[in-house]
Amino acid sequence: MLEALALNVAVPVEPSMLEGLPARQVTIAFHGEQQVCTGPLLADVLAKLGAPAKGEVKGPALRTAVVVEARDGYRVAFTLGELDPLLGKAPVVLADRCNGAAIGEADGPFRLAVEGDQRGARSVRQVVSLRLVNID
């Protein structure tokens, strides 16, 4: 059973979080190289874990962000509004495959793939947890 997201509680990223969700391919630039990464939209993963999604991302939910943490402690944050396909439409994928192969231990087993970013700073590798926070 998947652990539901609660405010300020880190939830470990597990393969079961991606199961049953539609996969999307995005192309990212990482250290000067193009990579095509595949996985579900981060918004879909968050919705599966109980976060507000689509028509629910309004009012207080617009002051909620997800913090994505890597194994080495590196963190990035995205608001639910920018991830929501009905609002910001940011193509952020929680990928488990890049260039047709499973992501290796050095970069994975999960990474964010943020299509359209000029640099790969938000395409976090070695993703280990997700945490919802209020921005008040």
C-alpha positions in Angstrom: 0.0 0.0 0.0 1.2 3.5 -0.8 1.9 5.9 1.9 -0.3 9.0 1.5 1.3 12.5 1.4 0.8 14.6 4.5 2.1 18.1 5.1 5.7 18.2 6.2 6.2 14.4 6.1 8.8 13.0 3.7 7.4 10.0 1.7 10.0 7.6 0.2 9.8 7.3 -3.6 9.0 3.6 -4.5 8.4 1.9 -7.8 4.8 1.3 -6.9 4.2 5.1 -7.1 4.7 4.9 -10.8 2.5 1.8 -11.4 -0.6 2.3 -13.4 0.2 5.9 -14.4 0.6 7.0 -18.0 4.2 7.4 -19.0 5.4 10.5 -20.8 8.6 11.2 -22.6 10.5 14.4 -22.1 13.8 15.6 -23.5 16.2 17.3 -21.1 19.6 18.8 -21.3 22.0 17.5 -18.7 25.7 18.5 -18.6 25.6 19.4 -22.3 23.9 16.2 -23.4 20.3 15.6 -24.5 18.5 12.8 -22.7 15.0 11.4 -23.4 13.5 10.4 -20.1 10.3 8.5 -19.4 7.9 8.3 -16.5 4.7 9.7 -15.2 4.1 13.4 -14.6 5.0 14.4 -11.1 1.5 15.8 -10.8 0.0 12.4 -11.5 2.3 10.7 -8.9 1.2 13.4 -6.3 -2.4 12.9 -7.1 -2.1 9.1 -6.7 -0.7 9.9 -3.2 -3.7 12.1 -2.3 -2.4 15.6 -3.2 -4.9 18.0 -4.7 -5.0 17.6 -8.5 -6.6 19.2 -11.6 -9.8 20.9 -10.5 -8.8 20.7 -6.9 -5.7 22.9 -7.2 -7.3 26.2 -6.1 -7.4 28.4 -3.0 -5.2 27.0 -0.3 -3.8 24.3 -2.6 -2.1 27.1 -4.6 0.0 27.8 -1.5 1.3 24.2 -1.4 4.6 23.0 -2.8 6.3 19.7 -3.2 9.9 19.4 -2.1 11.8 16.7 -4.0 14.8 15.4 -2.2 17.8 13.5 -3.6 20.0 10.9 -1.8 22.7 13.5 -1.3 20.4 16.0 0.3 19.9 18.2 -2.8 16.3 19.6 -2.9 14.1 21.4 -5.3 10.5 22.7 -4.9 7.6 23.1 -7.2 4.2 24.5 -6.4 1.2 22.4 -7.1 -0.1 25.1 -9.4 2.9 25.0 -11.7 2.7 21.2 -11.9 -1.0 21.0 -12.5 -1.9 20.3 -16.1 -4.9 22.7 -16.0 -2.8 25.6 -14.7 1.0 25.7 -15.1 1.4 22.7 -17.3 5.1 22.3 -16.3 6.2 19.0 -17.9 7.9 17.6 -14.9 8.3 13.8 -15.0 9.4 11.4 -12.3 11.5 9.2 -14.6 12.7 5.7 -14.1 14.1 5.4 -17.6 16.4 7.6 -19.7 17.5 6.9 -23.3 15.5 3.7 -23.3 17.2 2.1 -20.3 16.5 1.9 -16.6 18.3 4.7 -14.7 21.4 3.3 -13.1 22.4 3.6 -9.4 24.6 6.6 -10.0 21.6 8.7 -11.2 18.6 6.8 -10.0 16.7 4.7 -9.6 14.5 7.8 -10.1 15.2 11.3 -11.4 13.1 14.3 -12.2 13.1 15.4 -15.8 12.1 19.0 -16.3 11.5 19.7 -20.0 12.2 23.2 -21.1 14.7 24.2 -18.4 17.9 25.7 -19.9 20.0 24.0 -17.2 19.5 20.7 -15.5 19.5 22.1 -11.9 15.8 21.1 -11.3 16.2 17.7 -13.0 17.2 16.1 -9.7 18.9 12.7 -9.9 18.8 10.1 -7.1 15.3 11.1 -6.0 14.5 9.5 -2.6 11.5 11.4 -1.2 8.6 13.8 -1.8 7.2 16.2 0.9 4.3 18.6 0.7 4.8 22.0 2.4 2.6 25.0 2.9 3.9 28.3 1.7 2.5 30.8 4.3 
